[in-house]
Amino acid sequence: MSALDTAPRLPTYADVEAAARRIAGVAHRTPVMTSRTANERTGAELFFKCENLQRSGAFKFRGALNAIRSLPAEQRERGVVAFSSGNHAQAIAYAGQLEGVRTVIVMPTDAPTLKLAATKGYGGEIVRYDRYRQDREEIGRQLAVEQGLALIPPFNHPDVIAGQGTAAKELFEETGPLDALLVCTGGGGLTSGCALAAQALSPGCQVIGVEPQAGDDIQQSLAAGRIVTIPVPRSIADGALTTAPGSLTFALLQQLGVRVVTVPDEALIETMRFFVERMKLVVEPTGCLAAAAAFSGAVPVESKHVGVIISGGNVDPAALAGYLT
Ligand SMILES: *Cc1c(COP(=O)(O)O)cnc(C)c1O
């Protein structure tokens, strides 16, 4: 068991409510959009929660701000360290800048340039590592010990999970109960937080996590009944290239009866095109996972009221153009 897995307890819906109060007025209450074309295509009524329009461009700002605001004063003075393929890094750097807290970010050498530049722009101090050779958790832990920084992991942390759950809380407050909720899934922080909100606000709503086909670590883990670690996946869904769920996210997903499906990269590209053409939304590949499951039939949604989290919009314009042509 790694030091990251020693976090004390599983968050509850009360923690999601507390997070909502803590981030109110700073995190955006993002819009919920609908599309007649999307409904016609799927036979469902789809409600898109647009976290691509969240501050820093992804839902990760919720968990990052909640975690930083939950720190004791003396820790805020020393600062925080985070490791991330991009959006968590950006979110921590941005939340740190807004809160006046020093941030050190451990990022892979092949992180998208837009995400690297944005993290620097928000004042994050960047430490690079090779995602195929080095252990980012080890680097993060070392920095934490050496410099007295608080390590805020991207998903396996109660304050992060509770913060992410506020996205679904807002969605249900706007739509009322839903039959299903589709969530983009990497390490399961967003999905487990949203499942806590669903259990409280829409009991009976089936929460379905959607992973990239090449990165099905949570699907495998749920099937095996224990945490399964897979090799570093290769997919265009760069925000969901996790190799294993965390101890907290896995326990919550198991407990809350979350199901997981996968979609191939081609379905993500088709979905990105749909969002640009029809809804005028810029959505990054990872942010298309949930919608792609509805559009591709990976989850049968006909005649149902379905929430769909669009998790982020941080894609290089050149890369987006490449996907669309
Ligand atoms: C991080 C991220 C995810 C996955 O979130 P987890 O909490 O790791 O499951 C999905 N979409 C985007 C855009 C992300 O940045």
The ligand as a Tripos MOL2 file, in Angstrom:
@<TRIPOS>MOLECULE
LIG
   15    15     1     0     0
SMALL
NO_CHARGES

@<TRIPOS>ATOM
      1 C1         -9.1590   13.9410  -14.7730 C.3       1 LIG1
      2 C2        -10.1510   13.9240  -15.8390 C.ar      1 LIG1
      3 C3        -11.0640   12.8740  -15.9730 C.ar      1 LIG1
      4 C4        -11.0450   11.6640  -15.0840 C.3       1 LIG1
      5 O1        -11.3120   12.0070  -13.7410 O.3       1 LIG1
      6 P1        -11.0190   10.9640  -12.5630 P.3       1 LIG1
      7 O2        -11.4610   11.6610  -11.3480 O.co2     1 LIG1
      8 O3         -9.5430   10.6740  -12.5870 O.co2     1 LIG1
      9 O4        -11.7940    9.7490  -12.8890 O.co2     1 LIG1
     10 C5        -12.0250   12.9570  -16.9690 C.ar      1 LIG1
     11 N1        -12.0690   14.0040  -17.8150 N.ar      1 LIG1
     12 C6        -11.2040   15.0320  -17.7240 C.ar      1 LIG1
     13 C7        -11.3300   16.1440  -18.7000 C.3       1 LIG1
     14 C8        -10.2200   15.0330  -16.7270 C.ar      1 LIG1
     15 O5         -9.3660   16.0470  -16.6610 O.3       1 LIG1
@<TRIPOS>BOND
     1     1     2 1
     2     2     3 ar
     3     2    14 ar
     4     3     4 1
     5     3    10 ar
     6     4     5 1
     7     5     6 1
     8     6     7 2
     9     6     8 1
    10     6     9 1
    11    10    11 ar
    12    11    12 ar
    13    12    13 1
    14    12    14 ar
    15    14    15 1
@<TRIPOS>SUBSTRUCTURE
     1 LIG1         1 GROUP 0 **** ****
